Amino acid sequence: MPDMIPDAETYFRGFIPPRDELLIELEQEAQQEHIPIVGPVVGEFLYILAKAMNCKAILELGTATGYSAIYLAGGISNPGGILTTIERDEAMAARARENISRAGFADRVEVRVGEVAEVLEKLEGPYDLIFMDIEKEDYQKTLSGCHSLLRLGGLLVADNVAFLGASEFNQTIFTDNHWRCVHLYSLLPNHSPEKDGLTLAVRIE
Ligand SMILES: C[S@@+](CC[C@H](N)C(=O)[O-])C[C@H]1O[C@@H](n2cnc3c(N)ncnc32)[C@H](O)[C@@H]1O
């Protein structure tokens, strides 16, 4: 077996993607107020996915202050592309709108206030990419709504799947014929928590 990089965890913590002042400010706010945001590694990952898939329509479940929404919106290069993001907390949604506007993405992001399960019923789709980042117990409950709204070949990404509350979702999507999925348990520097799981699932039926 070839030699591995020694102390790989420290080594890979040296590759936190650079980001602008606004995102750093939102990270500091999140730390002070204990708001669980994805951090710069998963944020950059979302940007890369949105860009590589040339997304026209992205749906996010769980906005908080708009941190991950800014990464997703930044990855939209398709003219007329949009991000719809859902948040149950009205005050948080107002903060997100303000931050998204400061990032220069007000024209391509709609923040909807409400319970995800209820808002999903009012949306039309199809979406190219859906990012799930709400209460982990709600992942399972919203899976069929996400399936209906995602185009065939579209990608579902779920954060924090190493949380106990996601275990039913993990099992369901793993065995459901509508999806092909991988659960990646990874070191995610500056993510809360630092070791966590991400699910990537493509809709195949
Ligand atoms: C983990 S935070 C989202 C963080 C954000 N994606 C980021 O990384 O910047 C989860 C947010 O989803 C909201 N939320 C949780 N469950 C929800 C539900 N069932 N419907 C609507 N919003 C929900 C919470 O109020 C919270 O602001």
The ligand as an SDF file (V2000), in Angstrom:
LIG
                    3D

 27 29  0  0  0  0  0  0  0  0999 V2000
  -29.2210   23.8660   10.2080 C   0  0  0  0  0  0  0  0  0  0  0  0
  -30.1030   25.3470   10.0240 S   0  0  0  0  0  0  0  0  0  0  0  0
  -29.8500   25.7570    8.3310 C   0  0  0  0  0  0  0  0  0  0  0  0
  -28.4860   26.2520    8.0570 C   0  0  0  0  0  0  0  0  0  0  0  0
  -28.2590   26.7510    6.6430 C   0  0  0  0  0  0  0  0  0  0  0  0
  -28.6210   25.7420    5.6720 N   0  0  0  0  0  0  0  0  0  0  0  0
  -26.8150   27.1340    6.4520 C   0  0  0  0  0  0  0  0  0  0  0  0
  -25.9710   26.2260    6.4130 O   0  0  0  0  0  0  0  0  0  0  0  0
  -26.5270   28.3450    6.3430 O   0  0  0  0  0  0  0  0  0  0  0  0
  -31.7620   24.7570    9.9680 C   0  0  0  0  0  0  0  0  0  0  0  0
  -32.8000   25.8440    9.7670 C   0  0  0  0  0  0  0  0  0  0  0  0
  -33.9820   25.1960    9.2990 O   0  0  0  0  0  0  0  0  0  0  0  0
  -35.1050   25.6530    9.9920 C   0  0  0  0  0  0  0  0  0  0  0  0
  -36.0310   24.4920   10.0560 N   0  0  0  0  0  0  0  0  0  0  0  0
  -35.8390   23.3380   10.7360 C   0  0  0  0  0  0  0  0  0  0  0  0
  -36.8450   22.4760   10.5060 N   0  0  0  0  0  0  0  0  0  0  0  0
  -37.6940   23.1090    9.6480 C   0  0  0  0  0  0  0  0  0  0  0  0
  -38.9160   22.7440    9.0420 C   0  0  0  0  0  0  0  0  0  0  0  0
  -39.4740   21.5600    9.2660 N   0  0  0  0  0  0  0  0  0  0  0  0
  -39.5200   23.6410    8.2110 N   0  0  0  0  0  0  0  0  0  0  0  0
  -38.9610   24.8600    7.9880 C   0  0  0  0  0  0  0  0  0  0  0  0
  -37.7820   25.2670    8.5310 N   0  0  0  0  0  0  0  0  0  0  0  0
  -37.1610   24.3950    9.3610 C   0  0  0  0  0  0  0  0  0  0  0  0
  -34.6160   26.1350   11.3520 C   0  0  0  0  0  0  0  0  0  0  0  0
  -35.4290   27.1830   11.8320 O   0  0  0  0  0  0  0  0  0  0  0  0
  -33.1880   26.5730   11.0440 C   0  0  0  0  0  0  0  0  0  0  0  0
  -33.0910   27.9660   10.8250 O   0  0  0  0  0  0  0  0  0  0  0  0
  1  2  1  0
  2  3  1  0
  2 10  1  0
  3  4  1  0
  4  5  1  0
  5  6  1  0
  5  7  1  0
  7  8  2  0
  7  9  1  0
 10 11  1  0
 11 12  1  0
 11 26  1  0
 12 13  1  0
 13 14  1  0
 13 24  1  0
 14 15  1  0
 14 23  1  0
 15 16  2  0
 16 17  1  0
 17 18  1  0
 17 23  2  0
 18 19  1  0
 18 20  2  0
 20 21  1  0
 21 22  2  0
 22 23  1  0
 24 25  1  0
 24 26  1  0
 26 27  1  0
M  CHG  2   2   1   9  -1
M  END
$$$$
